[in-house]
Each structure stands twice: as structure tokens, then as C-alpha cells.
Amino acid sequence: MTRSKIVAIITGAISILLAIVYLIVVQILDYRDMQPAPISQIDLSAQITAQSNLPNSPLDIIIKV
């Protein structure tokens, strides 16, 4: 075999190995039971204010989070 074929085979094997490891990691992370944060940990006093910088645009939004 020539050197370029050996490099291609090694590169392909590394690529397949990385793909398998990635799929295993994704499966492990997806398997975890994700639960939302308790409502007691959410800061209800925070506010978000958005204003438009465009002229003649009466956009003022206040969002309570």
C-alpha cells in the first residue's frame, strides 16, 4: 500500500471512532432525567426593558420575568 492509502485509512478510522464516541456521549446526556428548576429559585423581581432606536416608533416593552 502506498503512504496516501495508509493515511486515508487511519484518518477514516479516527473519524469513525470520534463519531461513535460522540454518539455515546449524546446518548448518555440524553438519558439523564432533566427536571426544571424549582419555582423558589426563580427571581421574580427581574425586569427586562426594550426600547426602539428607530425614529417615529412608539415601541416600549416592559417584560416582567
C-alpha positions, 0 to 999 in steps of 0.5 A: 500500500502506498503512504496516501492509502495508509493515511486515508485509512487511519484518518477514516478510522479516527473519524469513525471512532470520534463519531461513535464516541460522540454518539455515546456521549449524546446518548448518555446526556440524553438519558439523564432525567432533566427536571426544571428548576424549582419555582423558589429559585426563580427571581421574580423581581427581574425586569427586562426593558426594550426600547426602539432606536428607530425614529417615529416608533412608539415601541416600549416593552416592559417584560416582567420575568 
